[in-house]
Amino acid sequence: MTRSAVGLGAAALALGATACTGPQVNEEFNDTEALAAMEGFVAESIAELEDFPGFGARLVDLEECLHGVDRNEVLDGHDTVHLSYVFPESTWEDPLVRETYPEALAEFWKAEGHEVEVDRDDAGAVSHARAVREDGIGLNYVVWGQVSIEVSLGGGPECVAVDENFTVPPPLGGVQPEHDSIPEGARVDGA
């Protein structure tokens, strides 16, 4: 192998390592738009659930856009958006919430053309059902100790541009203000 071929191979390897540790940025959304799309996906999904009991809590969280081998580098002007809804504790053992809903949602998401994955435990019970839309919004219906819906953008999750006027829509499913956790300084839509 010639020295130039070795040099090119080393450069390609270094470039590949850098690409693997660089931030995963979604250019389609800013953080307000990503949250609105996430909330929309949750709303579409719960509209399909019969006898929906509502949610007990919502958590909206913004985190710095971290990347690098040790995830210790920050991409300024970008963040990641996390959205979680938790069912009321009184419903966590209800077969409707633990068994019927994830199965029904998986069928609904498949019919909508989303990429769907269902994981089951050794007894065959659903541990989580996940759907990813074409725009990259992923919704994960999690059935562990508690039952929740977790939503993210991309597999990373992906970073999006910061909206200086980050706005949060009102919570879905009857979440009371004392159980609605949003980032400090966020504007609430319509408030």
C-alpha positions, -999 to 999 in steps of 0.1 A, spaced: 0 0 0 14 34 -9 19 62 16 -8 83 -1 -33 54 1 -25 50 38 -29 87 43 -63 87 25 -74 57 46 -64 74 78 -82 106 67 -114 87 59 -113 69 92 -108 102 111 -136 118 91 -159 88 98 -151 90 136 -159 127 136 -192 122 117 -203 95 142 -198 119 171 -211 151 155 -246 164 165 -276 149 149 -295 181 138 -330 181 123 -334 212 101 -372 208 96 -382 220 131 -372 244 158 -379 234 194 -414 250 195 -423 234 162 -410 200 173 -430 201 205 -461 210 186 -456 181 163 -450 158 192 -482 170 210 -501 165 177 -489 129 174 -501 122 210 -534 139 203 -540 118 172 -531 86 191 -552 91 222 -582 100 200 -582 64 190 -585 51 226 -619 41 239 -627 50 275 -594 71 277 -589 79 314 -568 110 308 -532 116 319 -520 122 354 -489 143 344 -469 159 316 -432 166 315 -418 189 288 -380 192 289 -353 210 269 -317 198 271 -286 211 255 -276 196 222 -248 173 233 -224 154 210 -189 141 209 -174 108 219 -182 115 256 -213 137 248 -195 166 264 -196 190 235 -225 215 232 -239 228 199 -249 264 207 -283 276 195 -297 241 195 -314 218 220 -333 186 223 -370 184 232 -384 156 254 -422 151 260 -437 125 284 -472 119 295 -479 96 324 -512 78 330 -527 82 364 -512 57 389 -547 43 395 -547 30 359 -513 14 358 -526 -21 365 -558 -17 344 -557 -42 315 -573 -15 292 -542 7 297 -516 -20 300 -527 -44 273 -556 -31 251 -542 4 244 -507 -5 232 -522 -32 209 -548 -8 195 -523 19 189 -499 -4 171 -527 -13 147 -537 23 143 -501 34 136 -496 6 111 -528 16 93 -515 52 92 -483 39 75 -459 46 103 -429 24 111 -441 3 141 -423 -19 166 -438 -38 195 -417 -54 222 -431 -81 244 -419 -97 277 -414 -134 281 -451 -139 289 -461 -122 257 -473 -89 273 -464 -57 256 -435 -38 273 -436 -10 247 -451 -1 214 -432 24 192 -442 43 161 -420 66 140 -436 90 116 -421 100 83 -411 134 98 -390 116 124 -413 121 154 -413 89 174 -439 79 200 -432 52 225 -460 37 246 -441 23 276 -456 -4 299 -433 -10 328 -440 -2 365 -459 29 353 -475 34 320 -465 64 300 -461 79 265 -427 93 256 -421 113 225 -389 123 208 -375 134 175 -352 110 157 -333 82 172 -308 104 191 -330 123 200 -322 149 174 -312 185 181 -333 214 167 -327 251 165 -337 271 197 -367 293 195 -361 322 218 -398 324 224 -402 287 232 -440 281 235 -457 251 251 -492 241 241 -517 233 269 -514 198 281 -536 170 267 -558 145 286 -568 167 315 -534 172 332 -538 196 361 -514 226 363 -497 212 394 -488 181 374 -476 199 343 -439 203 343 -425 227 316 -392 245 312 -387 276 333 -394 307 312 -415 288 286 -445 306 273 -478 287 275 -498 289 243 -530 309 248 -520 321 283 
